[in-house]
């Protein structure tokens, strides 16, 4: 590692790691363990599938506890100290779906695109380039890359993947922003969801061929089944939120689904379903930051059910901050 690279890392606030000994000392993990985890990283994953809303299956590659711990160290001490593009609104500390929606308020037309297999599209050589560019030498960049990839790409299940995906999409974001910005079009990206808005529907339609070309040129792929254009007469949706006039809400369908989950907390078969209780509380916390009107309606509905079913699980939902629920944490539930 050159002196220049060391200075670059220090200026970015990143740990200076020149050798495997340095890496071992700073992480308090033995050289042998680092070698095993990086050399044979693919062996330390458990792969399984979960159903998507579309009915298709999503593949999750979950690292084991030891590898995940080292990946978490890389995320906190290296990746989270790196900036993403200003258009990127997802998977960043302190960001939410609301941050992705706000720039589009007041728009007459909105175009939404979805990047197909976002994580799997990002290959090992792109991840290596990130670590090499910020100042790590060939050996350390290779080790970090092996620790963060699975079967040659970003795994969906690693704590590092969202941040690395955002960093990999830096050029994509900059090129798209440069193209649409001068045309009076607003662009944001929340993970694989890309949103474009303007006051003129015709502007939105005209940019599609060039945007698709840029995406392809940057080695990503558009999922045509999820391309959507909403004009003045159609509901405008961005990352699951409905934009109406100068406001944004979760929409009738999402609220209907939440009411159904709340009601299930009164059913005899659901009285041991703590997971559902956590999920409903996550929704209430989300509504508190997104949609106060429907939060109030949800609390009224909960109060009605508690009055009718005072001894069921529904009674453990309290207005405001949830209490008495082990392991409660706030979560976005879109």
C-alpha positions as CSV (number, residue, x, y, z in Angstrom):
1,X,0.0,0.0,0.0
2,X,1.4,3.4,-1.0
3,X,1.6,6.4,1.3
4,X,-1.0,8.1,-0.9
5,X,-3.5,5.2,-0.4
6,X,-2.9,5.4,3.4
7,X,-3.6,9.1,3.4
8,X,-6.7,8.5,1.3
9,X,-8.1,6.0,3.7
10,X,-7.3,8.3,6.7
11,X,-9.1,11.2,5.0
12,X,-12.1,9.1,4.4
13,X,-12.1,8.0,8.1
14,X,-11.5,4.4,7.2
15,X,-9.2,1.9,9.0
16,X,-5.8,1.6,7.4
17,X,-5.3,-2.1,6.7
18,X,-2.1,-3.0,4.8
19,X,-1.8,-6.7,5.7
20,X,-3.8,-9.6,7.0
21,X,-2.0,-9.0,10.3
22,X,-3.5,-5.5,10.4
23,X,-6.9,-6.9,9.6
24,X,-6.6,-9.5,12.3
25,X,-5.5,-7.0,14.9
26,X,-8.2,-4.4,14.2
27,X,-11.0,-6.9,14.1
28,X,-9.7,-9.2,16.9
29,X,-10.3,-12.1,14.6
30,X,-7.5,-14.6,14.0
31,X,-5.6,-14.7,10.7
32,X,-6.7,-18.4,10.3
33,X,-10.3,-17.5,10.7
34,X,-10.1,-14.6,8.2
35,X,-8.3,-16.9,5.8
36,X,-10.9,-19.6,6.1
37,X,-13.9,-17.2,5.8
38,X,-12.5,-15.5,2.8
39,X,-11.0,-18.5,1.0
40,X,-14.1,-20.7,1.4
41,X,-16.7,-18.0,1.9
42,X,-19.3,-19.8,-0.3
43,X,-19.4,-22.7,2.2
44,X,-20.5,-20.5,5.1
45,X,-23.9,-19.6,3.5
46,X,-27.3,-21.2,3.9
47,X,-29.5,-20.7,0.9
48,X,-33.3,-20.9,0.9
49,X,-36.3,-19.3,-0.8
50,X,-39.2,-17.2,0.4
51,X,-42.4,-16.3,-1.6
52,X,-42.7,-12.8,-3.2
53,X,-46.0,-10.9,-3.4
54,X,-46.1,-11.9,-7.1
55,X,-46.1,-15.6,-6.1
56,X,-42.6,-16.2,-7.4
57,X,-39.7,-17.2,-5.1
58,X,-36.9,-15.0,-3.8
59,X,-33.6,-16.6,-3.0
60,X,-32.0,-15.7,0.3
61,X,-28.3,-16.5,0.9
62,X,-27.8,-16.2,4.7
63,X,-24.2,-16.1,6.0
64,X,-23.5,-18.1,9.2
65,X,-23.0,-16.2,12.5
66,X,-19.2,-15.9,12.2
67,X,-19.1,-14.6,8.7
68,X,-22.1,-12.3,9.3
69,X,-20.2,-10.9,12.3
70,X,-17.2,-10.0,10.1
71,X,-19.5,-8.6,7.4
72,X,-21.2,-6.4,10.0
73,X,-17.8,-5.1,11.0
74,X,-17.0,-4.2,7.4
75,X,-20.3,-2.5,7.1
76,X,-20.0,-0.3,10.2
77,X,-16.3,0.5,10.0
78,X,-15.8,0.8,6.2
79,X,-19.0,0.9,4.1
80,X,-21.2,3.1,6.2
81,X,-18.5,5.8,6.1
82,X,-18.8,6.0,2.3
83,X,-21.2,8.4,0.6
84,X,-23.7,7.3,-2.0
85,X,-25.3,9.4,-4.7
86,X,-27.8,12.1,-3.8
87,X,-30.4,10.3,-5.8
88,X,-30.1,7.2,-3.6
89,X,-32.7,7.1,-0.8
90,X,-32.8,3.4,0.3
91,X,-30.9,1.3,2.7
92,X,-29.0,4.4,4.1
93,X,-28.8,5.1,7.8
94,X,-31.6,7.5,8.8
95,X,-33.4,7.2,5.5
96,X,-36.9,5.9,4.9
97,X,-39.4,5.5,2.1
98,X,-40.7,9.0,3.0
99,X,-37.4,10.4,1.8
100,X,-37.8,8.7,-1.5
101,X,-41.4,10.1,-1.9
102,X,-40.9,13.7,-0.8
103,X,-39.1,14.9,-3.9
104,X,-42.0,13.7,-6.1
105,X,-44.8,15.5,-4.2
106,X,-46.8,17.8,-6.5
107,X,-45.9,16.0,-9.7
108,X,-48.4,15.5,-12.5
109,X,-46.8,12.3,-13.9
110,X,-44.6,9.6,-12.4
111,X,-42.7,6.8,-14.0
112,X,-41.5,3.9,-11.9
113,X,-39.0,1.3,-13.1
114,X,-37.7,-1.8,-11.3
115,X,-34.2,-3.2,-11.7
116,X,-34.3,-7.0,-12.2
117,X,-32.3,-9.1,-9.8
118,X,-30.6,-6.0,-8.4
119,X,-28.1,-7.7,-6.0
120,X,-27.3,-10.7,-8.3
121,X,-26.5,-8.3,-11.2
122,X,-23.6,-6.8,-9.2
123,X,-20.6,-9.0,-9.7
124,X,-17.4,-9.7,-7.7
125,X,-15.2,-7.5,-9.9
126,X,-17.4,-4.4,-9.2
127,X,-17.1,-5.0,-5.5
128,X,-13.3,-5.4,-5.8
129,X,-13.2,-2.0,-7.7
130,X,-15.0,-0.3,-4.8
131,X,-12.5,-1.4,-2.2
132,X,-9.5,-0.8,-4.5
133,X,-10.8,2.7,-5.4
134,X,-11.1,3.9,-1.8
135,X,-7.5,2.9,-1.2
136,X,-7.1,-0.7,-0.1
137,X,-4.3,-2.7,-1.7
138,X,-4.7,-5.7,-4.0
139,X,-4.6,-8.3,-1.2
140,X,-6.9,-6.6,1.2
141,X,-9.4,-5.6,-1.5
142,X,-9.5,-9.2,-2.7
143,X,-10.1,-10.5,0.9
144,X,-12.9,-7.9,1.5
145,X,-14.5,-8.8,-1.8
146,X,-14.5,-12.5,-1.0
147,X,-16.0,-11.9,2.4
148,X,-18.8,-9.8,0.9
149,X,-19.8,-11.9,-2.1
150,X,-21.4,-15.3,-2.7
151,X,-21.0,-17.3,-5.9
152,X,-19.5,-14.3,-7.7
153,X,-22.2,-11.8,-6.8
154,X,-23.8,-9.9,-4.0
155,X,-25.9,-12.2,-1.8
156,X,-29.4,-11.2,-0.7
157,X,-29.0,-11.9,3.0
158,X,-25.6,-10.3,3.8
159,X,-25.6,-7.0,5.9
160,X,-23.1,-5.6,3.4
161,X,-25.1,-6.1,0.2
162,X,-27.5,-3.1,0.4
163,X,-24.7,-0.6,0.9
164,X,-22.4,-2.2,-1.7
165,X,-25.3,-2.3,-4.2
166,X,-25.8,1.5,-3.7
167,X,-22.1,2.2,-4.1
168,X,-22.1,0.0,-7.3
169,X,-25.0,2.0,-8.7
170,X,-23.2,5.4,-8.2
171,X,-22.4,5.8,-11.9
172,X,-25.9,4.7,-12.9
173,X,-27.4,7.3,-10.6
174,X,-25.0,10.1,-11.8
175,X,-25.6,9.4,-15.5
176,X,-29.4,9.3,-15.0
177,X,-29.5,12.4,-12.9
178,X,-27.4,14.2,-15.4
179,X,-29.8,13.3,-18.2
180,X,-33.1,14.0,-16.5
181,X,-32.1,16.9,-14.4
182,X,-31.6,19.3,-17.3
183,X,-35.1,18.3,-18.5
184,X,-36.9,19.3,-15.4
185,X,-37.4,15.7,-14.2
186,X,-36.9,14.5,-10.6
187,X,-35.2,11.2,-10.1
188,X,-34.7,9.0,-7.0
189,X,-33.8,5.4,-6.4
190,X,-34.8,3.2,-3.5
191,X,-32.8,0.0,-3.8
192,X,-34.1,-1.4,-7.1
193,X,-37.0,0.9,-7.4
194,X,-36.4,3.9,-9.7
195,X,-38.8,6.8,-9.7
196,X,-39.1,9.8,-12.1
197,X,-41.6,12.6,-11.9
198,X,-42.5,15.8,-13.8
199,X,-45.2,18.3,-14.3
200,X,-45.7,17.1,-17.9
201,X,-46.6,13.5,-18.8
202,X,-45.1,13.8,-22.2
203,X,-41.6,14.5,-20.6
204,X,-41.9,11.2,-18.7
205,X,-42.7,9.2,-21.8
206,X,-39.9,10.6,-23.9
207,X,-37.1,9.7,-21.4
208,X,-37.9,5.9,-21.3
209,X,-35.7,4.8,-24.2
210,X,-32.6,6.7,-23.0
211,X,-33.1,5.7,-19.4
212,X,-33.4,2.0,-20.5
213,X,-30.2,2.5,-22.6
214,X,-28.2,3.9,-19.6
215,X,-29.4,1.1,-17.3
216,X,-28.4,-1.6,-19.9
217,X,-25.0,0.2,-20.5
218,X,-24.4,0.1,-16.7
219,X,-24.9,-3.7,-16.7
220,X,-28.3,-3.6,-15.0
221,X,-31.6,-4.8,-16.4
222,X,-35.1,-3.3,-16.4
223,X,-38.0,-5.6,-15.2
224,X,-40.6,-4.6,-17.9
225,X,-43.4,-6.2,-15.9
226,X,-43.0,-3.6,-13.2
227,X,-42.7,-0.5,-15.4
228,X,-45.5,1.9,-14.6
229,X,-46.6,5.4,-15.8
230,X,-49.1,7.3,-13.8
231,X,-50.6,10.5,-15.2
232,X,-53.0,13.0,-13.8
233,X,-56.0,10.6,-13.7
234,X,-54.1,7.6,-12.2
235,X,-53.0,6.9,-8.7
236,X,-49.3,7.9,-8.4
237,X,-47.4,5.4,-6.3
238,X,-43.7,5.6,-5.2
239,X,-42.2,2.8,-3.1
240,X,-45.6,1.7,-1.9
241,X,-46.9,5.2,-0.9
242,X,-49.7,6.9,-2.8
243,X,-49.1,10.6,-3.6
244,X,-52.2,12.8,-3.7
245,X,-51.8,16.5,-4.3
246,X,-49.0,17.6,-2.0
247,X,-49.4,14.6,0.5
248,X,-48.5,11.0,0.6
249,X,-50.2,8.1,2.3
250,X,-50.1,4.3,2.4
251,X,-53.3,4.0,0.3
252,X,-56.6,2.2,0.9
253,X,-55.4,-1.3,0.0
254,X,-52.5,-1.2,2.4
255,X,-54.7,0.1,5.2
256,X,-57.2,-2.7,4.5
257,X,-54.4,-5.2,4.9
258,X,-53.3,-3.6,8.2
259,X,-56.9,-3.8,9.5
260,X,-57.0,-7.5,8.6
261,X,-53.8,-8.1,10.6
262,X,-55.1,-6.2,13.6
263,X,-58.4,-8.1,13.5
264,X,-56.5,-11.4,13.4
265,X,-55.0,-10.6,16.8
266,X,-58.5,-11.2,18.3
267,X,-58.9,-14.7,16.9
268,X,-58.4,-17.7,19.2
269,X,-55.9,-19.4,16.8
270,X,-53.6,-16.3,16.8
271,X,-53.2,-15.8,20.6
272,X,-49.7,-17.2,20.5
273,X,-48.7,-15.3,17.4
274,X,-46.2,-12.8,18.8
275,X,-44.7,-12.4,15.4
276,X,-47.9,-10.9,14.1
277,X,-48.1,-8.6,17.1
278,X,-44.6,-7.3,16.3
279,X,-45.6,-6.9,12.6
280,X,-48.7,-4.8,13.6
281,X,-46.6,-2.7,15.9
282,X,-44.1,-2.1,13.1
283,X,-46.9,-0.9,10.9
284,X,-48.2,1.5,13.6
285,X,-44.6,2.9,14.1
286,X,-44.4,3.3,10.3
287,X,-47.7,5.1,10.1
288,X,-46.6,7.4,12.9
289,X,-43.9,8.7,10.5
290,X,-45.8,8.5,7.3
291,X,-49.6,8.8,7.6
292,X,-50.9,10.3,10.9
293,X,-54.5,10.2,9.6
294,X,-54.6,6.5,9.1
295,X,-52.6,6.0,12.3
296,X,-55.5,7.7,14.2
297,X,-58.0,5.5,12.4
298,X,-56.0,2.4,13.2
299,X,-55.9,3.3,16.9
300,X,-59.7,3.9,16.9
301,X,-60.2,0.5,15.4
302,X,-57.9,-1.1,17.9
303,X,-59.8,0.6,20.8
304,X,-63.1,-0.9,19.4
305,X,-61.6,-4.4,19.2
306,X,-60.0,-4.1,22.7
307,X,-63.5,-3.2,24.1
308,X,-65.0,-6.3,22.6
309,X,-62.0,-8.7,23.2
310,X,-60.2,-7.4,26.3
311,X,-58.5,-10.7,27.1
312,X,-57.0,-11.4,23.6
313,X,-53.7,-10.4,22.1
314,X,-55.2,-7.2,20.7
315,X,-55.2,-5.8,24.3
316,X,-51.4,-5.6,24.2
317,X,-51.5,-2.9,21.6
318,X,-51.3,0.5,23.2
319,X,-51.7,3.9,21.7
320,X,-48.3,5.5,21.2
321,X,-45.2,3.6,22.1
322,X,-45.9,-0.2,22.4
323,X,-45.3,-1.6,25.9
324,X,-45.1,-5.1,27.3
325,X,-43.9,-6.7,24.1
326,X,-40.6,-8.5,24.3
327,X,-38.1,-7.6,21.6
328,X,-40.3,-4.9,20.1
329,X,-38.5,-2.8,17.4
330,X,-39.7,-0.3,15.0
331,X,-39.8,-1.4,11.4
332,X,-41.0,-0.3,8.0
333,X,-43.5,-2.8,6.7
334,X,-44.0,-2.1,3.0
